[in-house]
Amino acid sequence: MLAPRVAGGLRAARPDVVLLHAGTNDLGAGASGVVVAQRLDDLLDRIYAAAPHTHVVVAGVWAKMRTRSTARADLAARASRVAARHRTLGHSIDFVHTADLLSTSDFTDHLHANVSGYRKIAAMWDREIEAYLAERRAAPTP
């Protein structure tokens, strides 16, 4: 599990941006959207406790889990609300809906992306980082 190890890594790395794609394995193991969103919220609490000034980009689940599509949609809605809650706390965070990021031809199976899929994922992360940096440059300095 990622959550117990996050604080030490963040304190050592001191990142400006954290890219977070979480929830696929939990959903695949049968966890509900409610449970996965609670775990995401806990993980974000840990991230901001260790690195309060970092910007976090949370990506939704892009895997095409045939049997878990309802849970995936539920998680996307809940994760978006988790991100909104953290924004109200003053945290720098964005949530990216990724349900339609990849098509079925972008996977080696229903879970793992192929080369074209990873190119799309990389482009999404790049757009998010560039948008954050542009926003940061445009913000007035205190």
Buried (B, 14 or more C-beta within 10 A) or exposed (E): EEBEEBBEBBEEEEBBBBBBBBBBBBBBEEBBBEBBBBBBBEBBBBBBEBBEEBBBBBBBBBBBBEEBEEBBBBBBEBBBEBBEEBEEEEBBBBBBEBBEBBEEEBBEEEBEBEEEBEEBBEEBBEEBBEEBEEEEEEEEEE
